[in-house]
Amino acid sequence: MIAEIYGTTNVGLIRADNQDAFLIANLETGDIATTSAPSAISVHTAPFIMIVADGVGGAASGALASSIATETVLSELHRWWRKVPKRTPESIEAALKRGIDAANREIFQTATTAPEHHGMGTTATLALVIDGEAFIAQVGDSRAYLIRKAAAKQLTKDQSFVQRLIDAGRMTAKEAAQSEHRNIILQALGPEEKVVTDFYRVKLENEDCMVLCSDGLSNQVSNEDIARIARGGGKPEDVCNALIEEALHTGAPDNVTVIAARLRTVDADFRRAAGGP
């Protein structure tokens, strides 16, 4: 896939500190964009990763946990990319799991040895795009969406209290969106020695758009509005900024973080360069 990617974050209208973090990286070239150094990333066929992490545990601790998560996952995937010449779906999923597990250990050990960070944690949702497919790993309730044509499909399932009630038939998705318990997550990186990671895969098509976000966006902006904004044209920067503005317009009680990636297939890009349809 050929991709144009951008990420941004906003403290929101209520919180004093931003505990979210994001990271975008081209594993082949080493190009990287982070919360502290945002920039647009262009990728031509090489695999890339996108990570959104939503920290919890107090301002300093939550921000530390989310930054540890993004940096540790990137380090593990860089190591894997350099050392594993043959990459199968199974080896890709295993690499994502190692990255998540390594981040969990690092956060857990930091919290254990530094009393001021006791109890800190973070969500982590990451997507590795390789060979026309997105491999997604998730702990917590940060989300990945696929916007195709006029619709936004949620690719991940929240590891949350209200999602469990939805699965049990005790609550509708509409009721969950309004529930006072919607921010209760069942897992995070850091509080426990081990975590269970959920995995997802999706084949990508020409002109798809992927969006990763913290719940500061997904709790405030509907799937329909995410699709409308993502399909409204413009660069990934425009999509991210418009989504942030939509969340702010609704009150944005939490930090808001979003990554958007516009995708094209190599064949479609070649035809466009040649002046074809």
C-alpha positions as CSV (number, residue, x, y, z in Angstrom):
1,M,0.0,0.0,0.0
2,I,0.9,3.6,-0.5
3,A,-0.1,5.8,2.4
4,E,-0.3,9.4,3.6
5,I,-0.5,9.4,7.4
6,Y,-0.9,12.1,10.1
7,G,-1.6,12.1,13.8
8,T,-2.5,14.8,16.4
9,T,-3.7,15.2,19.9
10,N,-5.6,17.8,22.0
11,V,-5.9,18.1,25.7
12,G,-9.7,18.7,25.4
13,L,-11.8,21.3,27.2
14,I,-11.8,19.9,30.8
15,R,-8.5,18.1,31.5
16,A,-5.5,20.0,32.6
17,D,-3.0,17.5,31.2
18,N,-2.7,15.3,28.1
19,Q,-2.0,11.7,29.0
20,D,-2.5,10.4,25.4
21,A,0.3,9.5,23.1
22,F,0.5,8.4,19.4
23,L,3.2,7.2,17.1
24,I,3.5,6.6,13.4
25,A,6.6,4.9,11.9
26,N,7.8,3.6,8.6
27,L,9.7,0.4,9.6
28,E,11.9,0.4,6.5
29,T,13.0,4.0,6.3
30,G,12.8,4.9,10.0
31,D,10.6,7.9,9.4
32,I,8.7,8.6,12.6
33,A,6.0,11.0,14.0
34,T,5.1,11.2,17.7
35,T,3.1,13.3,20.1
36,S,6.1,15.5,20.8
37,A,7.2,15.7,17.1
38,P,4.1,15.4,14.9
39,S,4.6,15.4,11.1
40,A,3.1,13.9,8.0
41,I,4.5,10.5,7.0
42,S,4.5,9.2,3.4
43,V,4.9,5.5,2.8
44,H,5.5,3.8,-0.5
45,T,5.0,0.0,-0.2
46,A,7.1,-0.3,3.0
47,P,5.2,-1.5,6.1
48,F,4.2,1.1,8.7
49,I,2.7,1.1,12.1
50,M,0.3,3.4,13.9
51,I,-0.2,3.4,17.7
52,V,-2.6,5.3,19.9
53,A,-2.2,5.0,23.7
54,D,-4.5,6.6,26.3
55,G,-2.7,6.8,29.7
56,V,-4.3,6.6,33.1
57,G,-3.0,7.1,36.6
58,G,-2.5,10.8,37.1
59,A,-1.0,13.3,34.8
60,A,2.7,12.4,35.0
61,S,2.0,8.7,35.4
62,G,-0.5,8.4,32.6
63,A,1.6,10.3,30.2
64,L,4.6,8.2,31.1
65,A,2.7,5.0,30.6
66,S,1.4,5.9,27.2
67,S,4.9,7.1,26.1
68,I,6.5,3.9,27.3
69,A,3.9,1.9,25.4
70,T,4.5,3.6,22.1
71,E,8.3,3.6,22.3
72,T,8.5,0.0,23.5
73,V,6.2,-1.4,20.8
74,L,8.2,0.5,18.1
75,S,11.5,-0.8,19.4
76,E,10.2,-4.4,19.4
77,L,8.8,-4.1,15.9
78,H,11.9,-2.6,14.5
79,R,13.9,-5.5,15.9
80,W,11.5,-8.0,14.4
81,W,11.5,-6.3,11.0
82,R,15.3,-6.4,10.8
83,K,15.7,-10.0,11.9
84,V,12.8,-11.9,10.4
85,P,13.1,-12.2,6.6
86,K,10.0,-14.4,6.1
87,R,6.9,-12.8,7.5
88,T,3.7,-14.9,7.7
89,P,0.4,-13.7,9.3
90,E,1.2,-15.9,12.3
91,S,4.7,-14.3,12.7
92,I,3.2,-10.8,12.3
93,E,0.6,-11.5,15.0
94,A,3.3,-13.0,17.3
95,A,5.5,-9.8,16.7
96,L,2.6,-7.6,17.7
97,K,2.0,-9.7,20.8
98,R,5.7,-9.5,21.8
99,G,5.5,-5.7,21.4
100,I,2.4,-5.4,23.6
101,D,3.8,-7.8,26.2
102,A,7.2,-6.0,26.4
103,A,5.4,-2.7,26.9
104,N,3.2,-4.2,29.6
105,R,6.3,-5.5,31.4
106,E,8.1,-2.2,31.2
107,I,5.2,-0.2,32.5
108,F,4.4,-2.7,35.3
109,Q,8.1,-2.7,36.4
110,T,8.3,1.1,36.4
111,A,5.1,1.3,38.5
112,T,6.3,-1.3,40.9
113,T,9.7,0.3,41.5
114,A,8.5,3.9,41.6
115,P,5.8,4.5,44.2
116,E,4.8,7.8,42.6
117,H,3.7,5.9,39.5
118,H,1.9,3.1,41.3
119,G,-1.2,2.0,39.4
120,M,-0.4,3.7,36.2
121,G,-1.5,2.2,32.9
122,T,-2.5,2.8,29.4
123,T,-4.6,1.5,26.6
124,A,-2.8,0.5,23.4
125,T,-4.3,0.1,19.9
126,L,-1.8,-0.5,17.1
127,A,-2.1,-1.3,13.4
128,L,0.7,-2.7,11.3
129,V,0.0,-2.3,7.6
130,I,1.9,-4.7,5.4
131,D,1.3,-6.3,2.0
132,G,-2.1,-4.8,1.6
133,E,-3.5,-5.9,4.9
134,A,-3.8,-4.3,8.4
135,F,-2.9,-6.4,11.4
136,I,-4.4,-4.8,14.6
137,A,-3.6,-5.5,18.2
138,Q,-5.6,-4.0,21.1
139,V,-5.6,-3.7,24.9
140,G,-8.3,-1.3,26.3
141,D,-10.8,0.8,24.5
142,S,-8.9,2.9,22.0
143,R,-10.3,2.1,18.6
144,A,-9.4,1.4,15.0
145,Y,-11.9,2.3,12.2
146,L,-11.9,1.5,8.5
147,I,-13.7,4.1,6.3
148,R,-14.6,2.6,3.0
149,K,-16.9,4.4,0.5
150,A,-19.4,6.2,2.8
151,A,-19.3,4.1,5.9
152,A,-17.0,3.8,9.0
153,K,-16.6,0.3,10.3
154,Q,-15.3,-0.2,13.8
155,L,-12.5,-2.8,13.4
156,T,-11.9,-3.3,17.2
157,K,-14.1,-4.2,20.1
158,D,-13.6,-2.3,23.3
159,Q,-12.3,-4.2,26.3
160,S,-14.8,-2.3,28.5
161,F,-17.5,-2.9,31.0
162,V,-20.3,-1.6,28.8
163,Q,-19.1,-3.7,25.8
164,R,-19.4,-6.8,28.0
165,L,-23.0,-5.8,28.8
166,I,-23.6,-5.3,25.1
167,D,-22.2,-8.8,24.3
168,A,-24.4,-10.3,27.1
169,G,-27.5,-8.6,25.6
170,R,-28.1,-6.5,28.7
171,M,-27.4,-3.1,27.0
172,T,-27.7,-1.7,23.5
173,A,-24.9,0.2,21.8
174,K,-26.9,3.4,22.0
175,E,-27.4,2.9,25.8
176,A,-23.7,2.2,26.2
177,A,-22.8,5.4,24.4
178,Q,-24.8,7.3,27.1
179,S,-23.8,5.2,30.1
180,E,-22.0,6.7,33.0
181,H,-19.9,3.6,33.1
182,R,-18.7,3.8,29.5
183,N,-15.1,4.8,30.5
184,I,-14.5,1.7,32.7
185,I,-12.0,-0.5,30.9
186,L,-11.4,-4.2,31.8
187,Q,-7.7,-4.1,30.9
188,A,-4.8,-1.8,30.4
189,L,-1.0,-2.1,30.0
190,G,0.8,-1.8,33.3
191,P,-1.5,-2.6,36.3
192,E,-1.1,-6.4,36.0
193,E,1.9,-8.6,35.1
194,K,0.1,-10.1,32.1
195,V,-2.5,-8.9,29.6
196,V,-4.7,-10.6,27.0
197,T,-4.3,-8.9,23.6
198,D,-7.1,-9.0,21.0
199,F,-6.2,-9.3,17.4
200,Y,-7.9,-8.3,14.2
201,R,-7.1,-8.4,10.5
202,V,-8.6,-6.6,7.5
203,K,-7.7,-6.6,3.7
204,L,-7.3,-3.1,2.5
205,E,-8.6,-1.6,-0.8
206,N,-7.7,1.4,-2.9
207,E,-9.0,4.7,-1.4
208,D,-9.6,3.2,2.1
209,C,-9.0,5.4,5.1
210,M,-8.0,4.1,8.5
211,V,-8.5,6.1,11.7
212,L,-7.1,5.2,15.1
213,C,-8.3,7.2,18.1
214,S,-8.6,7.4,21.9
215,D,-12.0,7.3,23.5
216,G,-11.8,11.1,23.7
217,L,-12.9,11.0,20.1
218,S,-15.0,7.9,19.9
219,N,-17.1,8.9,23.0
220,Q,-17.9,12.2,21.4
221,V,-18.1,11.6,17.6
222,S,-20.4,9.1,16.0
223,N,-19.3,6.5,13.4
224,E,-21.5,8.4,10.9
225,D,-19.7,11.7,11.6
226,I,-16.3,10.0,11.5
227,A,-17.1,8.6,8.0
228,R,-18.5,11.9,6.8
229,I,-15.4,13.8,7.9
230,A,-12.9,11.2,6.7
231,R,-14.6,11.0,3.3
232,G,-14.9,14.8,3.0
233,G,-11.6,15.0,1.1
234,G,-8.4,16.7,2.1
235,K,-5.1,15.4,3.5
236,P,-4.9,13.3,6.6
237,E,-3.9,16.5,8.5
238,D,-7.3,18.0,7.5
239,V,-9.1,14.8,8.6
240,C,-7.4,14.8,12.0
241,N,-8.0,18.4,12.6
242,A,-11.6,18.2,11.6
243,L,-12.2,15.2,13.9
244,I,-10.6,17.0,16.8
245,E,-12.7,20.1,16.1
246,E,-15.8,18.0,16.1
247,A,-14.9,16.5,19.4
248,L,-14.2,20.0,20.8
249,H,-17.5,21.2,19.5
250,T,-19.3,18.5,21.6
251,G,-17.5,19.5,24.8
252,A,-14.4,17.2,24.7
253,P,-14.2,16.3,28.4
254,D,-11.2,14.0,27.8
255,N,-8.0,14.2,25.8
256,V,-8.6,13.6,22.1
257,T,-6.0,11.7,19.9
258,V,-6.5,10.6,16.3
259,I,-4.4,9.2,13.5
260,A,-5.6,9.1,9.9
261,A,-4.1,7.2,7.0
262,R,-5.3,7.6,3.4
263,L,-4.4,4.4,1.4
264,R,-3.9,3.7,-2.2
265,T,-2.8,0.5,-4.0
266,V,0.3,0.5,-6.0
267,D,-1.6,-0.4,-9.2
268,A,-4.1,2.4,-8.7
269,D,-1.2,4.9,-8.1
270,F,0.5,3.7,-11.3
271,R,-2.6,4.1,-13.3
272,R,-3.1,7.6,-11.9
273,A,0.5,8.6,-12.7
274,A,-0.1,7.3,-16.2
275,G,-3.2,9.4,-16.6
276,G,-5.6,6.5,-16.4
277,P,-8.9,6.2,-14.5
